[in-house]
Amino acid sequence: GESVGLHLPTLSVQEGDNSIINCAYSNSASDYFIWYKQESGKGPQFIIDIRSNMDKRQGQRVTVLLNKTVKHLSLQIAATQPGDSAVYFCAALSYNTDKLIFGTGTRLQVFP
Amino acid sequence: SAVISQKPSRDICQRGTSLTIQCQVDSQVTMMFWYRQQPGQSLTLIATANQGSEATYESGFVIDKFPISRPNLTFSTLTVSNMSPEDSSIYLCSVQLNRNEQFFGPGTRLTVL
């Protein structure tokens, strides 16, 4: 079946360092990918997205990289701050469905 | 964007009872979704609720257990029926403004004793 998975359940980084969160997907029909941030007690919040015809997209302090060959994407957070502490999910949309399939999530912990 | 509110924000219920969760959006949207997020887990889609049609349920979810209403373009309810402790989860509604814009409510944290 279709799946979107993450490599690491928890990532601990020091404040100011860069963070890299990885995600793998299995459905070749996936053509749109989104990263969400979920803070405790809140719903997922959109961070950045990327279409399958791109391999890189940058936002403010965040970059998403997509490698369609190996069905892998990553979220890079530059100069990680305490406010970045949250669970991060990747999600994928396929061109034949409007249903978002979520990955398992990575908890990012930022320590001083 | 869309502002989404859910009621209740949390509840503690006895097994065998039912709880109805409300989702209100600040704009008219066609596509709404209900998700379940079990403790420490990711989000799993329960059903798609489009106004004017019956909800479409994902594998493993049935209407008798999770009846959904969608009376208009700004409101939906999800009922968790005949609850058991395994139903303890966060239930989230979301709306899709465009294919690449899906926003989530704050969630309803349900604990079943």
Interface residues (C-beta under 8 A of the other chain):
Chain A: Y32 I34 Y36 G41 K42 G43 P44 Q45 F46 D49 F89 L93 D98 K99 L100 I101 F102 G103 T104 G105
Chain B: I4 M31 F33 Q41 S42 L43 T44 L45 T48 E58 L92 S94 Q96 R99 N100 E101 Q102 F103 F104 G105 P106 G107 R109
